[in-house]
């Protein structure tokens, strides 16, 4: 049986460690929407022979093949040559595609050059997929009953092309309802603890497979439709897991769906007409960035202060110099004053604060690397949590950010 | 000829769009250090038969094969079973590995459970690779003259195992000097503009291949050693490109190496004994986070303010309400006052400010989505740049952050 879809990511930079892939997540999610699944993905370098061999190998094994990257204007971009070789068709100049490139460059006040001319060549008989935001058009060719889609690398260019051209084409190939996947997100519980609590229920599911995905933000449980059972039966199984999670772990289960904790918490604040402000030392702006990642966040996110120096903790937040002198910048007392300080200065309903030692240097026996205080303050109260977070600098900062936002979520639910 | 190294990333979540891979970058860079190169990578789901088939297919084609993921305690973790099937050896219980798991759990104040017991099984004859920060030990087996390394998925667990066990083993397989790769980073110039300027030089290189890597932060030019020429000749070619870039684009070429602009600029500040503070609206904490990603940043990064509301621009930065009323929050005038305001309040040498319309909503005919003002202020002066940045919300924010930091870098170099 042939696979639905396979993806080939082209680029030496992916195999040399200079870039991480940005496409597989997007393509996998898009593909599920038209009822098909990506079953394999491959990463290959910018080399005509390697690309050609891989494409030729996969053609008989999959019904759709998506290649990304290597359509740029420079001489390391050889995906079009690789595909042409695999399918045994010559590259031909397309006057239409060339005119599109000329017009695109003109609209930017520049002139198309010989360098861009390469981008107007496509395998004979290929359908050109226009690119509205760049010079690299994509193309589609059909060989051995496999639809091959070749797309440019920059995500800004690839994504609209997938929506406009690839998905409608795949929909007419597969013509299936979407693959149903449901995610249940948790914070503050380990993968094996969660598994032990929930496995008695998940192992009895008839229509779903279950995945357990630990991350720095918590563990996600994912149910993927396994059978073609009617929607009501699929719904019932998801509903059962939802209910069990609420019973078993309460607020540590914070989302049914794929919203991150920053968005769940932001929307909860917005629904209550409440606001938050953030004072960050350890997390250095991460929490503010998570909140403001989402359009509309200006309704509930008022302000953040990244107070690295002691002076700025005093100047921007009103933390008393005596508090820092007596207890240190990394202490429950300083954290408390930071959370209250930002809340008052920004006139917000809630204040969040973080202070800690992200490392790798700066630890002492009494205050080791990873020591973290996270505070949530409200009118008349404050909760400060002390933790020692494992991992490197980036890990400590990410964990602390997620935990801080979850702590506000937990307080919001308790004080609903 | 067999490939040096191939990587197999195991996980349904990677093919369903719930996670992006975090390992290939790390493994590729690590592998280069011992003179070997990752030539192919594969992504496959959590399915015993698929894993077994893929491993069996690749064994004769590569000298080292690294698998990551699927060694956890839950029942969707089946990599060990897949590898055992591929090599035709049964899984056997290891009392030693089990005792390590028991001790690890005890050290965390917990008890090892039956769930963890699965993690003590390994293919007969495999060498167990201990995991110092988790319960999932890895293992190595040698089959058909291919060394197969199987490692757990969490980056915190995998990375120390690669350094401690995989690299020394690969070094004794390959025994080569590192693959030399040099990166040259630029900002504010397009891929095709840069290519047209520099191609007369790069096409004449004898000992390096060249890649052109456009990103939201700018275009990187990467020279990878192609021949075994002596170091002095490799150096000479890199030195030539370095010189040409400086002549051709000046400060737009900001780094020879792989430091991001935030680190280059931070180290330049530190060397001059100067400091920076940041006022962010559009970028919502990103710039602060980029600066504080680096250990030691507290020496030059004093403070950041994320001022989303107009009120907070006034309260935290001292922007005059009349300025916002007359020109709007997204204006050159407000940006100027933000940059000066944070600089004065944080008592920093330099102030950076951003304000703009990240979208997708909030644009008007006069102030479209993407409109961005970026300011850099110093004692007695300010530079404000107006741009219209293309792309979605995340793209606009990322581009604006990199440009803002580069603008400070440029001023630092001009006022050296």
Contacts between the chains, C-beta under 8 A, distances in Angstrom:
chain1	res1	chain2	res2	distance
A	12	B	209	7.8
A	12	B	211	5.5
A	12	B	224	7.2
A	13	B	211	6.0
A	13	B	213	5.3
A	13	B	222	7.0
A	14	B	24	6.5
A	14	B	28	7.7
A	14	B	41	7.4
A	15	B	24	7.6
A	15	B	28	5.5
A	15	B	37	7.1
A	15	B	38	4.8
A	15	B	39	6.7
A	15	B	40	7.7
A	15	B	41	6.7
A	16	B	28	5.5
A	16	B	29	7.6
A	16	B	32	6.9
A	16	B	37	7.7
A	16	B	38	7.9
A	16	B	181	6.3
A	16	B	222	7.4
A	16	B	224	6.8
A	17	B	24	7.5
A	17	B	25	4.7
A	17	B	26	7.0
A	17	B	27	7.6
A	17	B	28	3.6
A	17	B	29	3.4
A	17	B	30	7.9
A	17	B	32	6.9
A	18	B	25	7.7
A	18	B	183	6.9
A	18	B	213	6.4
A	18	B	220	7.1
A	18	B	222	6.3
A	18	B	258	7.6
A	19	B	25	7.3
A	19	B	213	6.5
A	19	B	215	7.4
A	20	B	20	6.8
A	20	B	21	6.7
A	20	B	22	7.3
A	20	B	24	6.7
A	20	B	25	4.9
A	21	B	20	6.6
A	21	B	21	6.2
A	21	B	24	7.3
A	22	B	20	7.3
A	24	B	14	6.5
A	24	B	15	7.6
A	24	B	17	7.5
A	24	B	20	6.8
A	24	B	21	7.3
A	24	B	43	6.8
A	25	B	17	4.6
A	25	B	18	7.7
A	25	B	19	7.3
A	25	B	20	4.9
A	26	B	17	7.0
A	27	B	17	7.6
A	28	B	14	7.7
A	28	B	15	5.5
A	28	B	16	5.6
A	28	B	17	3.5
A	29	B	16	7.7
A	29	B	17	3.4
A	30	B	17	7.9
A	32	B	16	6.9
A	32	B	17	6.9
A	37	B	15	7.1
A	37	B	16	7.7
A	38	B	15	4.8
A	38	B	16	7.9
A	39	B	15	6.7
A	39	B	45	6.9
A	39	B	50	7.9
A	40	B	15	7.7
A	40	B	42	7.1
A	40	B	43	6.7
A	40	B	44	6.2
A	40	B	50	8.0
A	41	B	14	7.4
A	41	B	15	6.7
A	41	B	42	7.2
A	41	B	43	3.8
A	42	B	40	7.1
A	42	B	41	7.2
A	42	B	42	5.9
A	42	B	43	7.5
A	43	B	24	6.8
A	43	B	40	6.7
A	43	B	41	3.8
A	43	B	42	7.5
A	43	B	43	7.9
A	44	B	40	6.2
A	45	B	39	6.9
A	46	B	211	7.1
A	50	B	39	7.9
A	50	B	40	8.0
A	72	B	191	6.2
A	72	B	212	6.9
A	72	B	214	7.4
A	73	B	191	6.8
A	73	B	192	4.8
A	73	B	195	6.5
A	74	B	191	6.5
A	74	B	192	7.6
A	74	B	195	4.8
A	74	B	199	7.8
A	74	B	212	4.3
A	75	B	199	7.6
A	75	B	203	7.3
A	75	B	210	7.7
A	76	B	209	7.3
A	76	B	210	6.5
A	76	B	211	5.0
A	76	B	212	6.2
A	113	B	192	6.8
A	113	B	196	6.2
A	115	B	192	5.3
A	115	B	195	5.8
A	115	B	196	5.9
A	115	B	199	7.7
A	116	B	192	6.4
A	133	B	390	6.7
A	135	B	192	7.6
A	154	B	214	6.5
A	155	B	395	7.9
A	156	B	390	7.1
A	156	B	391	5.0
A	156	B	392	7.4
A	156	B	395	6.0
A	181	B	16	6.3
A	183	B	18	6.9
A	191	B	72	6.2
A	191	B	73	6.8
A	191	B	74	6.5
A	192	B	73	4.8
A	192	B	74	7.6
A	192	B	113	6.8
A	192	B	115	5.3
A	192	B	116	6.5
A	192	B	135	7.6
A	195	B	73	6.5
A	195	B	74	4.8
A	195	B	115	5.8
A	196	B	113	6.2
A	196	B	115	5.9
A	199	B	74	7.8
A	199	B	75	7.6
A	199	B	115	7.7
A	203	B	75	7.4
A	209	B	12	7.8
A	209	B	76	7.3
A	210	B	75	7.8
A	210	B	76	6.5
A	211	B	12	5.5
A	211	B	13	6.0
A	211	B	18	8.0
A	211	B	46	7.1
A	211	B	76	4.9
A	212	B	72	6.9
A	212	B	74	4.4
A	212	B	76	6.2
A	213	B	13	5.3
A	213	B	18	6.4
A	213	B	19	6.5
A	214	B	72	7.4
A	214	B	154	6.4
A	215	B	19	7.5
A	220	B	18	7.1
A	222	B	13	6.9
A	222	B	16	7.4
A	222	B	18	6.3
A	224	B	12	7.3
A	224	B	16	6.8
A	258	B	18	7.7
A	277	B	312	7.7
A	278	B	306	7.5
A	280	B	285	7.9
A	280	B	288	7.8
A	284	B	288	5.7
A	284	B	289	5.3
A	284	B	291	7.5
A	284	B	292	3.1
A	284	B	293	7.4
A	284	B	297	7.8
A	284	B	304	7.9
A	285	B	280	7.9
A	285	B	285	3.6
A	285	B	286	6.9
A	285	B	287	7.4
A	285	B	288	3.1
A	285	B	289	3.9
A	285	B	292	6.5
A	285	B	304	5.7
A	285	B	306	7.0
A	286	B	285	6.9
A	286	B	289	5.4
A	287	B	285	7.4
A	288	B	280	7.8
A	288	B	284	5.7
A	288	B	285	3.2
A	288	B	288	7.5
A	288	B	306	4.1
A	289	B	284	5.3
A	289	B	285	3.8
A	289	B	286	5.4
A	289	B	289	5.7
A	291	B	284	7.5
A	292	B	284	3.1
A	292	B	285	6.5
A	292	B	306	7.0
A	292	B	308	6.6
A	293	B	284	7.4
A	293	B	393	7.8
A	293	B	394	7.1
A	295	B	358	7.5
A	295	B	359	7.0
A	295	B	360	5.8
A	295	B	361	6.2
A	295	B	393	6.0
A	296	B	361	7.6
A	297	B	284	7.8
A	297	B	308	7.2
A	298	B	308	4.9
A	298	B	309	6.8
A	301	B	308	5.4
A	302	B	308	6.2
A	302	B	309	4.9
A	302	B	311	7.4
A	302	B	312	5.6
A	303	B	305	7.0
A	303	B	306	6.0
A	303	B	307	5.5
A	303	B	308	6.2
A	303	B	309	6.5
A	303	B	312	3.7
A	303	B	315	7.8
A	303	B	316	6.0
A	304	B	284	7.9
A	304	B	285	5.7
A	304	B	304	7.5
A	304	B	305	7.1
A	304	B	306	3.4
A	305	B	303	7.0
A	305	B	304	7.1
A	305	B	305	5.5
A	305	B	306	7.4
A	305	B	316	6.9
A	306	B	278	7.5
A	306	B	285	7.1
A	306	B	288	4.1
A	306	B	292	7.0
A	306	B	303	6.0
A	306	B	304	3.4
A	306	B	305	7.4
A	306	B	306	7.4
A	307	B	303	5.5
A	308	B	292	6.6
A	308	B	297	7.2
A	308	B	298	4.9
A	308	B	301	5.4
A	308	B	302	6.2
A	308	B	303	6.2
A	309	B	298	6.9
A	309	B	302	4.9
A	309	B	303	6.5
A	309	B	346	7.8
A	311	B	302	7.4
A	311	B	346	8.0
A	311	B	347	7.0
A	312	B	277	7.7
A	312	B	302	5.6
A	312	B	303	3.7
A	312	B	346	5.6
A	315	B	303	7.8
A	315	B	345	6.2
A	315	B	346	7.1
A	315	B	347	7.8
A	316	B	303	6.0
A	316	B	305	6.9
A	316	B	316	6.7
A	316	B	345	6.8
A	316	B	346	7.5
A	345	B	315	6.2
A	345	B	316	6.8
A	346	B	309	7.8
A	346	B	311	8.0
A	346	B	312	5.6
A	346	B	315	7.1
A	346	B	316	7.5
A	347	B	311	7.0
A	347	B	315	7.8
A	358	B	295	7.5
A	359	B	295	7.1
A	360	B	295	5.8
A	361	B	295	6.2
A	361	B	296	7.6
A	390	B	133	6.7
A	390	B	156	7.0
A	391	B	156	5.0
A	392	B	156	7.5
A	393	B	293	7.8
A	393	B	295	6.0
A	394	B	293	7.1
A	395	B	155	7.9
A	395	B	156	6.0
